[in-house]
């Protein structure tokens, strides 16, 4: 379609990217049914993202040629949609505030702060957040554990902590974390 010399036609790779992006939640739902992936949220997201990109690439290769600009635009739409879904996924899987709301919903009655603390994440309590975060930091090698003592790992742990401190200072962030 063209109006006053402006072409409003959508290249096939962009249309396929939009359609494929709308299918992404179905990939996530399908991977949740696989016993080997059911509890591995990050892996499920990566598998679904790879499936989305591969499906888009295969569909785009089979579509009428749209030129490099159309292909790049479709790739940008696909990757932009995955970034959007990543933000939503992060909130759903690691959104501690949403977890508090779900705990209150599940209780069906008013709770004291202590009851909320104890009932968070199906009874694992709010201490789960710290254990989960520390486990991730140890697994990635940012923190070292020696018995009950924790230290920044020389190299990447110290580097990331200093980088965060520098970024917070440059961006004027008074409190982070």
C-alpha positions in Angstrom: 0.0 0.0 0.0 1.3 3.4 -0.9 0.1 6.9 0.1 1.8 10.0 -1.4 4.8 8.0 -2.4 5.3 6.3 1.1 5.3 2.6 1.0 3.4 1.1 4.0 3.8 -2.5 2.9 5.2 -4.8 5.6 8.1 -7.0 4.5 7.5 -10.7 4.9 10.3 -11.1 7.5 8.6 -8.4 9.7 5.1 -10.0 9.4 6.6 -13.4 10.2 8.5 -11.9 13.2 5.3 -10.4 14.6 3.4 -13.7 14.1 6.2 -15.7 15.5 6.6 -13.4 18.6 2.9 -14.0 19.4 3.7 -17.7 19.5 6.5 -17.4 22.1 4.2 -17.9 25.1 3.1 -21.2 23.5 6.7 -22.3 23.4 7.1 -21.5 27.1 3.9 -23.4 27.9 5.1 -26.4 25.8 8.5 -26.5 27.5 6.8 -26.5 30.9 5.2 -29.8 30.0 8.7 -31.4 29.5 9.7 -33.2 32.7 13.4 -32.4 32.1 12.7 -28.6 31.8 9.6 -28.1 34.1 11.6 -26.6 37.0 14.4 -25.0 35.0 12.9 -21.6 34.2 16.0 -20.0 32.7 16.6 -23.1 30.4 13.0 -23.1 29.3 13.3 -19.4 28.3 16.5 -20.0 26.3 15.0 -23.1 24.6 11.9 -21.2 23.7 13.9 -18.2 22.5 16.1 -20.4 20.3 13.0 -22.1 18.9 11.5 -18.7 18.2 14.5 -17.5 16.3 15.0 -20.7 14.4 11.3 -20.8 13.4 11.4 -17.2 12.2 14.6 -17.9 10.2 13.2 -21.0 8.5 9.9 -19.2 7.8 11.7 -16.2 6.5 13.9 -18.3 4.2 10.8 -19.9 2.7 9.1 -16.5 2.3 9.4 -14.2 -0.8 12.7 -12.3 -0.8 12.5 -9.0 1.1 16.1 -7.9 0.8 18.6 -7.3 3.6 16.6 -4.3 5.0 13.5 -6.5 5.4 15.5 -9.3 6.9 17.2 -7.0 9.4 13.9 -5.4 10.4 12.4 -8.8 11.0 15.4 -9.9 13.1 15.1 -6.7 15.1 11.4 -7.3 15.7 12.1 -10.9 16.8 14.9 -9.9 19.2 12.9 -6.9 20.5 9.9 -9.2 21.2 12.3 -11.6 23.1 13.6 -8.7 25.2 10.0 -7.8 26.1 9.2 -11.4 27.0 12.4 -11.6 29.0 11.3 -8.7 31.2 7.9 -10.2 31.7 9.4 -13.6 32.4 11.9 -12.1 34.9 9.0 -10.5 36.8 7.0 -13.7 36.8 9.8 -16.0 37.9 11.8 -13.6 40.1 9.3 -10.9 40.9 9.4 -10.9 44.7 6.8 -8.3 45.0 4.4 -10.3 42.8 5.3 -13.3 45.0 4.0 -11.4 48.0 0.8 -10.6 46.2 0.4 -14.3 45.3 1.1 -15.4 48.9 -1.7 -13.0 50.1 -4.1 -14.3 47.4 -3.4 -17.9 48.3 -4.0 -17.4 52.0 -7.5 -16.0 51.3 -7.3 -14.1 54.6 -5.4 -11.2 56.1 -1.9 -12.0 57.3 0.4 -10.4 59.7 3.8 -9.4 58.4 5.4 -12.5 60.1 2.8 -14.8 58.6 3.5 -13.3 55.2 7.2 -13.7 55.7 6.8 -17.4 56.7 4.3 -18.2 54.0 6.2 -16.7 51.1 6.9 -19.1 48.2 4.7 -21.9 49.5 6.2 -21.8 53.0 9.9 -21.4 52.1 9.8 -17.9 53.6 11.4 -14.7 52.5 14.8 -16.2 53.5 14.5 -18.1 50.2 15.3 -15.0 48.3 18.7 -14.6 50.0 19.5 -18.3 49.7 18.5 -18.3 46.0 20.6 -15.2 45.2 23.6 -16.5 47.1 23.3 -19.9 45.3 23.3 -18.2 42.0 26.3 -15.9 42.8 28.3 -18.9 44.1 27.4 -21.0 41.0 28.6 -18.3 38.7 31.8 -17.8 40.6 31.1 -14.2 41.8 31.2 -15.3 45.4 33.3 -17.9 47.1 32.0 -19.9 50.1 34.3 -21.2 52.8 32.1 -22.9 55.3 29.6 -20.2 56.5 31.9 -17.4 55.3 31.3 -15.6 52.0 33.8 -13.5 50.1 33.9 -11.8 46.7 35.7 -14.0 44.3 39.0 -12.4 43.1 38.7 -11.4 39.5 35.2 -11.4 38.2 33.4 -11.0 41.6 35.6 -8.0 42.5 35.3 -6.6 39.0 31.5 -6.7 38.9 31.2 -5.2 42.3 33.5 -2.3 41.4 31.7 -1.9 38.0 28.4 -1.7 39.8 29.7 0.9 42.3 31.1 3.0 39.4 27.9 2.8 37.4 25.8 3.7 40.5 28.1 6.7 41.2 28.0 7.9 37.5 24.2 7.5 37.3 23.6 9.1 40.7 22.0 6.0 42.2 22.0 6.5 46.0 20.7 3.0 46.9 20.9 -0.1 44.7 20.0 -3.7 45.3 
